[in-house]
C-alpha cells in the first residue's frame, strides 16, 4: 500500500467548466475526507465518508460541489461551473477510526482561469 | 462555530534551540488533538497525536495538552533547519472531521 493517491496532481480549467478529482485512500481505511486549502490558510473541511455513506458536508460548501464514494473505496469530487474562487489545493485524506489521525494524499492543485 | 487558533508567525529560532508552538480550541468536548507539519507546496504530514492531559514525547517532539485551558502545544527540541515548515494544529471529537488551525510558520536558522 503506497498511501493516499490523488489524481490529477494539477488541473487548469477555464471558468465555467466542470472538473472531477479522484482519491484512492489507504485500502484498510474506511473513512475518507475532502479538504480545500488556500495559501496561508489551514485545510478547510468539505465532506467525509464512512464507507460509501456521506456522513457530513460543510455548510459552507456550494451546491456546485458534489462528492461520491460509490463502493466505499475510491472517491470523486466534482466541481460544476468552476469559478476563480475555486482555485485551491484539494486534499483527500483517510483514516481507520473516528479519532485517528489522517493520512493525506499529495493533493490536486486547481487553477481556474 | 468550532475554532482552532494559532499564531501565524513566523516563529524564528536558531539551530539547536527549542521551538514552542501553541494552539487553542473552542469546543470543550474535543477528544483528539494532532500536530501536522506541512512543507511549502506539500500536503500535511502527521507528526504527533495526543488524547489525554499531560505530555507525550516522540523523539525531539513533545506534545502537551491541557483540556481545562483548551490548550495544546508542540515543543521541538534541538531545532534543525529541516524543521522549517508550517505546523498545523487539528482537533476533533468522535463522529466529526478534523478542524485545522491556520498554522504557524517556523523558521530555523543555521
Interface residues (C-beta under 8 A of the other chain):
Chain A: X33 X35 X40 X41 X42 X43 X44 X45 X48 X55 X56 X89 X91 X98 X99 X100 X101 X102 X103 X104 X105 X106 X107
Chain B: X4 X8 X31 X32 X34 X42 X43 X44 X45 X46 X49 X51 X88 X90 X92 X93 X94 X95 X96 X97 X98 X99 X100 X101 X102 X103
